[in-house]
Amino acid sequence: MAQKPSIPKGTRDFNAAEVAKRSYIMETIKEQFQVFGFQPIETPSFENSETLMGKYGDEGDRLIFKILNSGDFIKNSDEILKDGTYVKKMLNKEFFNVFYNQYLSKGIKLSKKESITGFKLSDKDKSYISEFLDSYVIGYQYKMSELKLPSSIKGFLYSLLKKEFNLLLKYTFDIVSVIHYIGQNETYWESHLNRLQNEMLNSFYSKQLSSRISEKALRYDLTVPFARYVVQHQNEIEFPFKRYQMQPVWRADRPQKGRFREFYQCDADVVGSKSLLQEVEFVQLYDAVFSALKLEGVTIKINNRKILSGIAEVIGAQDKLIDFTVALDKLDKIGEEKVKEEMRSKGISEDGISKLQPLFTLKGDFGSQVESLKSILNTSEIGLKGIEELEFINTAIANLKLKTAKLQLDVTLARGLNYYTGAIFEVSAPEGVKMGSIGGGGRYDDLTSIFGKPDTSGVGISFGLDRIYLVLEELNLFPATITASTKVLFINFGETEAMTCLQAVTKLRQAGVKAELYPDSVKMKKQMNYANRREIPYVVLVGEEEVKAKLFTLKNMESGEQTKLPFDKLLEALK
């Protein structure tokens, strides 16, 4: 049975018209990149895993496509399974019994809030358990010294506990609640422990297997490979270095409208300058590109990670900055209440969340929002620094003016990537178009330090080619002429006539006219239908009579008008 042809979910084939439209967008972006002084580079489609992993946060890391090494993976499985038994042994009932008894011995008396569903922990209780568990895990390394295991295994188990602390904390709440409510009744709370063991084992096996069977990964974006490029080629680069790059990236995301697993990014970055004039120029670049595409009314949203750091400081969640910003970044997608739920699950206190309420309802123009932020962040030095940077950018843009875009402050904008340190951008489509962001970027002061080059500040932006395509298609903004590939088709009446046609086609091509000869001498109706389906605007008929007279019959496919012309006039008509 023949195999049914298909492609992986989240990928696409492109026909000639689609390729032409995509090329139109890319050429427009490239032209503006060059006008603004950016130079092109390219990097490999895959990188060493260590180059990519850990640069995008836990959520981003899960979306990285890993490439399997060649070879036999089974021979290493016994060692991985053996390590897994140590993990399971470590997370036994004794671990939690001892933890709970030590917890009670500190004199902490939890108020009983019994219901049908069991004991409920307050946020205050959870906060205490989090702190206590953290210190207990540190102390647990001494207990592990009693186990008859190699020191390397003990070190591995301890590091695993620290690495999986958030997962451990999540189930500790459940287990402590159940133990407190029903005591040491094993049959009732054992399922909670089994669930924790299974999740940590799955997490452990996944990470161990990944590291042993895959050493390379498809690039997730163009920014981290660019940072690697800068460090690797730093002796060949003149700083500040302005580069643009237009290549595909891959993400193991859930496919949906405007979100694909394989897509192009069109990036521009500057490294080697801390000047805020670079941010100003990127706002202008966004405006220039979308104006050139006739896509008017886009909104360039701007915020600053320093402001987010200041807010985290004010609400007492400095140690949870990444969790806080990742949750806040989902506001447009999941709404205020779901964001609050996620923050609670990450251990951010109810008091801290209540202090965030003004952010969810902040309105008004740029100036009024800034004044409100100043009052919220009046005790945070880093937060006020972020406000100062935003004011500089906004003032400069107000003086320089934008063509068709508008700059808007959005304090809930918290692009969930670990490397942004200053201004952050996100571009949304014109009002009425249901589409996610069509561009984004920001300032990253420390990115190259992970590759051994500290103190090299950078800032960059990206254009979402695929989403821009969908927006232009929805608004019917593609020029009508860009999908036309061939301008004229010569009809094939036979071998003798075909040779005359081919000579003319060759001369037309040399003059820059897109021309082709139908390859087979078939019925004229079939050839004309072919020209119609391909939207070729002209056909040329060269029969026996035209060959003798050295003339060409040019037919306009839209009007049906036909004219007999010598070659020089034919060329003139088609130029």
C-alpha positions, 0 to 999 in steps of 0.5 A: 500500500502506498504511503500517504504523503504528509508533513509534520504538524506545525510545518507548511509547504508554500506554493509559488504565489505564497513564496512570492508574497513571503519574498516581498515581505522579506525584501521590504524588511531587508531593504530597511535593514540596509537603509539603517546600516545593518550588515547580514550574517548567517549561522547554522540551523543547529547549535550545540545543545549547551549553547541553547539550553538554559537561555530561555527559561524552563518553558523555553527549554521545553520547546527546543527541538533536540537532534538525536546522536547517531549510535546505540542508546540502549547501552547507557540505559542501565546506568540511567535506570540505576540512578533512577532507583536512588532517586526513588529511594531518596524520596521515600516516606521516611523523607517526608515523615522526618521532615514533618516531625522536624517541622512540628518540633519547631513549634509551628501549630497550623490552624485546622481548616478541615473540610470534606476535601481535607486540610487547607494550607494558608499562604502564610503556611505555604510561605513558611513551608517553602522556607523550611523545606529549603533549609531542610533540603540543605540539611538533608545532605547530612542525612544522605551521608548515612546511606552506603552510596558513592560520594558522586551519587550522593552529590548527584541526589543533592543537586537533583533535589535543589534543581527540582525544588519547585516540583518538590515544594508543590507536592510537599504542600499536598503531603504535609496537608494530608499527614497533618490532617490524618496523621501517619495513615499510609494508605491515604497519603501514599498516592501523593508520595507516589505521584511526586516520585513519578513526576521527579523520576520522569523529569530526571529520566527525561533530562538524563536521556536528553543529555546522553542521546542528544548533543545538538539542537535546532536553533530556537531563535536567532539572538542566542546564536548571534551572541555565540557568533559575536564572542566566537568572531569578536576579533573580526568584528568592529563594534558597535556591530549592527547585524541583520539575520533572516533564517528559520527557527524551530519550536516544539510548540502547540500549532495554532493560527499564527503559531508554527513549529518552523518559521522565519525570524527577521532580526536586527541587533546592535552590540557594543553600545549602551546608548538608548539612541539604539532603542530609539532607532529600533522604534523608527525601524519598526515604523519604517518597515510597516509603513513600507508594507502599507501596514498602518496603525501598528502599536509598538508596545514598550516596557522595561525589565528594570521596572519589572525588577522594581515591582518584584522588589516592592512586592517582596518577590525579588527571588521569583522575578522570572516566575513573576514575569513569565506569569505577567507576560501571559496576561493578554492570553489567559486573563488577570485571574489566571495570571494571579493563580499562576503567581500563587502557584509559584509562591508569590504571597497574596499580599504581594499580588494585591500590590500588583492590582494597580498594574492590571488597571493602569490606563491613560497616556504615556505620561500619566502611566509613568507618573503612576509608576513613579508612585508605585516604585518610589522606594525602588532605585532600579525601578525608577532607573527603568522609568527614566530610560523609558522617558528618554525613548518616548521623548526622543520619538515624540520629537522625531515623529513616527510615520504610521505606527504609535508607541505605547507604554504597557507595564504588563509587557514582560516578554518571558525570556531570561536575557532581557535587562532593559527596554523590551518591545512588542508590536501588535497588529492594527486594531481589529486584526486578531493576531498575536505579536508581529514583532518584539525584542529588547535590551540584553546587557549580559547575554554574551557573558555566558560565552565568555565576553562580559560587559557587552551590551546589546539590543535587538528586535525581530519581525514575525514573518509568518504573522505579518504575512497573515495580517497582510493577507487578511487586510488585502495589502499585497500588491497585485503584481507580486505573484506574477512570475512569467510575463509571456508564454510562447505557444508551441505549434511544432518543432519548426515553430518552437525553434523560432520561439525559443530564439525569441525567448532567449533574446527576451530573457537576455533583455530581462523579460520573464518568458517561457515556451510551452514544452509540448506541441499539444492542443492550443486550448490546453496551452491557453488554459495553462497560461490562464491558470498561471495568470500569465498576462501575455501569450505569443503565437508563432505559426507557419505564417508568422515564421515566414513573415518574421512576425509574432502575434502578441495576445493580451490574456485579459482583454483578448486583443491580438497584435502582429509585431516584429521582434523589436516591437514585441520586446518594446511591448513586453519591457 
